[in-house]
Amino acid sequence: MSQRAATWSKFNSRQAPQRLGDTVYGRWNGHAYQLIRLLGTGANGTVWLAQENGRSYALKISTEPTAISLEYRLLKQLQENSPPDIFTVQGSRLGPFVYDLDDYTSADGQLHYFYVMEYIAGVPAHLDSKRSDGTAACQIVCRLLFFLQQLHQKGVAFGDIKADNVLVNPRNGEVRLVDFGGVTRFGESIRQFTEWYDRAYWQAGSRRADRQYDLFSVALLWIQLLCPGIDKIRGGGVRGFQRIKRTLAANGLKNCIPILEKTWKGGFQDADEMREAVQQAAASHVQPKFRKKVGRFYRKWDDVLEKDWDWTHWTVVGSVAVCMSVILRLIMIK
């Protein structure tokens, strides 16, 4: 048997990776990657931590060749044909480098496609922000906006911006962006999104890819970093958006509201304009310390003000006002 025939026999005898320790053999480039652990599962594939010759990589596997090819080509284009500052902000490369694109056939004849990229170590931004302050949140968001400005100039939106896709290295604060599966050309329907960061969920616009779609998601990421737990507000729409603004005000973050409202209206022309606004807001922000010492009485009224008022609430207020005016007139007559 020839060497080429033996190689094909080895490829076709391999099973699809379903457990730790399995090895993926590239059909065309001949690289072998041992799967170490599952990093995540997305809409169009799974991402594994893998090793080859003792070096760690992230391996994305899918049965959809178009999705895998699109992601690989975009990352390769950014990596090779763009200015260095697209991937570097203050010394941090925001996107992963890619190294290999290949496929393999499992024993049942199913063809699987994969690409190999740099393994990025870090924790999701919202987990790291609990040990940091507003300044760190501003730095994370501004680095992200700098990258998006360059990405948008290529006519595409990132799409699925969320805390889980923004990784921070706890040791040096390096910020990296992962999962380019949601990248979508302007004018097309967003390929992947997460509900809480989705513009359409809050009735702030359509689910068509444009600059403003990404900027709205970044604004929600920013307030999530500044106000942990605010992402528990659900329901969407205008009413839910009003609850978010009241929560920000109650936590001393009123300076964030104008930026949030502007993204809701699609007012920022590009990421650079929003980045300047975020920097100005961060510079003027002073975290009120007295909120830590408020008593039950004030917390109770915070809860009352947090509720949505309808016409019955205002009727009661109006009735009380009328009664008070009548009592005052009687006192004055006497």
C-alpha positions in Angstrom: 0.0 0.0 0.0 1.3 3.4 -1.0 2.0 6.1 1.7 -0.9 8.2 0.2 -3.3 5.3 0.4 -2.3 4.5 4.0 -2.8 8.1 4.9 -6.4 8.1 3.4 -7.1 4.9 5.3 -6.1 6.5 8.6 -8.3 9.6 7.9 -11.3 7.5 7.1 -11.0 5.3 10.1 -11.2 8.1 12.6 -14.4 8.7 14.5 -16.1 12.1 15.0 -14.8 13.8 18.2 -17.3 13.1 20.9 -15.1 12.9 24.0 -11.9 14.2 25.6 -8.7 12.7 24.2 -10.0 12.1 20.7 -7.8 13.3 17.9 -8.8 15.2 14.7 -6.7 14.5 11.7 -6.7 17.2 9.0 -7.5 15.6 5.6 -5.5 18.0 3.5 -2.9 19.6 5.6 -2.1 16.5 7.7 -2.1 18.1 11.1 -3.3 16.1 14.1 -5.0 17.9 17.0 -5.8 16.2 20.3 -9.0 17.5 22.0 -8.3 18.5 25.6 -11.6 20.0 26.7 -14.8 21.6 25.4 -14.6 25.4 25.5 -18.1 26.2 24.2 -21.0 25.4 21.9 -22.5 27.8 19.5 -25.1 28.0 16.8 -22.9 26.6 14.1 -20.3 24.5 15.8 -18.3 23.6 18.9 -15.0 25.0 20.1 -12.4 22.8 21.7 -9.1 23.4 23.5 -6.7 21.2 21.4 -3.0 20.5 21.3 -0.5 19.7 18.6 3.1 19.0 19.5 2.6 20.4 23.0 1.1 23.7 21.8 -2.4 24.8 22.7 -5.0 26.0 20.1 -8.7 26.6 19.9 -10.4 24.3 17.4 -13.8 25.2 15.9 -15.6 22.2 14.4 -18.8 22.4 12.3 -20.8 20.5 9.7 -21.5 23.9 7.9 -18.6 24.6 5.5 -19.9 28.1 4.6 -19.9 29.3 8.2 -16.4 27.9 8.9 -15.0 29.3 5.7 -16.5 32.7 6.3 -15.1 33.0 9.8 -11.7 31.8 8.8 -11.4 34.1 5.8 -12.5 37.2 7.8 -10.0 36.5 10.6 -7.3 35.8 8.0 -8.1 39.0 6.2 -7.9 41.0 9.4 -4.7 39.2 10.4 -2.8 39.6 7.1 -4.2 42.4 5.0 -5.1 45.1 7.6 -2.9 47.6 9.5 -1.4 46.2 12.7 -3.5 48.5 14.9 -6.7 46.6 14.0 -5.6 43.7 16.2 -3.6 45.8 18.6 -4.8 48.4 21.1 -2.3 49.5 23.6 -0.4 46.3 23.1 -3.4 44.0 23.2 -4.5 41.9 20.1 -8.3 42.0 20.3 -8.9 39.1 17.9 -7.5 35.6 17.6 -4.9 34.6 15.0 -5.8 31.7 12.7 -3.4 29.0 11.6 -5.2 26.1 9.8 -8.3 25.4 7.8 -9.2 21.8 7.0 -11.8 19.0 7.2 -12.0 15.3 8.1 -14.5 12.5 7.5 -15.8 10.4 10.3 -16.4 6.7 10.2 -20.1 7.2 9.3 -19.1 9.2 6.3 -20.0 12.6 7.8 -17.8 15.4 6.7 -16.7 17.9 9.4 -15.0 21.2 8.8 -12.8 23.0 11.2 -10.3 25.9 11.6 -7.6 26.3 14.1 -7.0 29.6 15.9 -5.0 31.0 18.8 -6.2 29.9 22.2 -7.0 33.0 24.3 -6.8 32.6 28.0 -9.0 34.9 30.1 -12.3 35.3 31.9 -15.5 36.9 30.6 -15.5 40.7 31.1 -18.4 40.7 33.5 -16.7 38.3 35.9 -13.4 40.3 35.9 -15.2 43.6 36.4 -16.4 42.5 39.9 -12.8 42.9 41.0 -12.3 46.2 39.3 -13.9 49.7 39.1 -15.5 52.1 36.6 -12.1 53.0 35.1 -11.4 49.3 34.2 -14.9 49.0 32.6 -14.2 52.1 30.6 -10.9 50.7 29.4 -12.5 47.5 28.3 -15.3 49.2 26.4 -13.0 51.8 24.7 -10.7 49.0 23.5 -13.7 47.2 22.1 -15.0 50.4 20.4 -11.6 51.0 18.8 -11.6 47.6 17.3 -15.2 47.9 16.1 -14.3 51.2 14.3 -11.8 49.3 12.1 -14.2 46.3 11.6 -17.1 48.5 10.6 -14.9 50.1 7.9 -14.9 46.7 6.2 -18.7 46.8 5.9 -19.5 44.2 8.6 -20.9 44.2 12.1 -19.6 41.8 14.8 -23.2 41.0 15.8 -23.0 38.9 18.9 -21.3 41.3 21.3 -21.7 40.1 24.9 -19.7 39.8 28.1 -18.9 36.1 27.4 -17.2 37.0 24.1 -15.0 39.7 25.6 -12.2 38.0 27.6 -9.9 39.7 30.1 -6.6 38.3 31.3 -6.7 38.7 35.1 -2.9 38.9 35.3 -2.3 41.9 33.0 -5.7 43.2 32.0 -5.3 42.3 28.4 -8.7 42.4 26.5 -9.4 39.9 23.7 -12.5 39.4 21.6 -13.6 35.8 20.7 -16.3 34.0 18.6 -16.6 35.7 15.2 -19.5 33.4 14.2 -21.9 36.3 14.4 -20.0 38.6 12.0 -22.6 39.9 9.4 -22.3 42.1 6.3 -24.1 45.5 6.6 -27.7 45.2 5.5 -28.1 41.5 6.1 -29.9 39.8 9.0 -27.7 39.4 12.1 -26.4 35.8 12.0 -26.0 35.3 15.8 -27.2 37.4 18.7 -27.9 37.2 22.5 -31.3 38.5 23.5 -30.3 40.9 26.3 -27.8 42.7 24.0 -30.1 42.6 21.0 -31.4 46.0 19.7 -34.7 44.5 18.5 -35.4 42.9 21.9 -35.6 46.5 23.4 -37.5 47.9 20.4 -34.6 50.1 19.6 -34.4 49.1 15.9 -34.2 46.2 13.6 -32.1 43.1 13.6 -30.3 44.2 10.4 -26.5 44.5 10.6 -25.1 48.1 10.8 -22.8 50.2 13.0 -25.6 51.1 15.4 -26.5 47.5 16.1 -23.0 46.9 17.5 -22.9 50.2 19.4 -26.2 49.4 21.2 -24.8 46.1 22.3 -21.6 47.8 23.6 -23.7 50.2 25.6 -25.5 47.4 27.4 -22.2 45.6 28.0 -20.8 48.9 29.5 -23.7 49.3 32.0 -23.5 45.6 32.8 -19.9 46.0 33.8 -20.7 49.2 35.9 -23.8 47.8 37.5 -23.5 44.0 38.0 -26.9 42.3 38.1 -28.6 44.8 35.8 -28.8 42.2 33.1 -31.4 40.4 35.2 -33.9 43.0 34.1 -36.0 41.2 31.5 -39.1 41.8 29.4 -37.6 44.0 26.7 -39.3 46.8 25.0 -39.6 50.4 26.1 -40.9 49.6 29.5 -38.0 47.3 30.3 -35.6 50.0 29.0 -37.1 52.5 31.4 -36.4 50.1 34.2 -32.8 49.9 33.2 -32.5 53.7 33.3 -34.1 54.0 36.7 -31.8 51.3 38.0 -28.8 53.2 36.8 -30.0 56.4 38.4 -30.6 54.6 41.7 -27.0 53.4 41.7 -25.4 56.7 41.0 -24.8 56.1 37.3 -26.9 58.9 35.8 -24.1 60.0 33.6 -24.4 56.8 31.6 -28.1 57.4 30.8 -27.5 60.0 28.0 -25.1 57.6 26.2 -27.5 54.7 26.6 -30.4 56.8 25.2 -28.4 57.9 22.3 -27.5 54.4 21.3 -31.2 53.4 21.7 -32.0 56.1 19.2 -29.1 55.2 16.9 -27.6 58.6 17.4 -23.9 57.7 17.3 -22.5 57.8 13.8 -19.6 55.5 14.5 -17.6 53.8 17.2 -15.1 56.6 17.6 -17.8 59.1 18.5 -19.2 56.7 21.1 -15.7 56.1 22.5 -15.2 59.8 23.1 -18.5 60.0 24.9 -17.7 57.0 27.1 -14.3 58.5 28.0 -15.9 61.8 28.9 -18.6 60.1 31.0 -16.0 58.1 32.8 -13.9 61.1 33.6 -16.8 63.0 35.1 -18.1 60.0 37.1 -17.8 60.0 40.9 -19.1 56.9 42.6 -21.3 58.1 45.5 -20.1 56.4 48.7 -23.2 57.3 50.8 -25.2 54.6 48.9 -23.4 52.0 50.9 -24.8 53.4 54.2 -28.4 54.0 53.2 -31.0 52.5 55.6 -34.0 50.4 55.0 -36.2 53.4 54.6 -34.4 54.7 51.5 -34.0 51.2 50.0 -37.8 50.8 50.4 -38.5 53.9 48.5 -36.0 52.9 45.8 -38.1 49.8 45.3 -41.3 51.8 45.2 -39.8 54.2 42.6 -38.5 51.2 40.6 -42.1 50.0 40.0 -43.9 51.1 36.8 -46.6 53.6 37.6 -50.0 53.4 35.8 -53.0 55.7 35.8 -54.2 54.4 39.2 -51.1 55.6 40.9 -51.5 59.1 39.5 -55.2 59.1 40.4 -54.3 58.5 44.0 -51.6 61.2 43.9 -54.1 63.7 42.4 -56.8 62.9 44.9 -54.4 63.5 47.8 -53.3 66.8 46.3 -57.0 67.9 46.0 -57.8 66.9 49.6 -54.7 68.8 50.8 -55.7 72.0 48.9 -59.3 71.8 50.4 -58.0 71.4 53.9 -55.6 74.4 53.5 -58.4 76.6 52.1 -60.6 75.7 55.2 -57.8 76.6 57.5 -57.3 79.9 55.8 -61.0 80.7 55.9 -61.1 80.1 59.7 
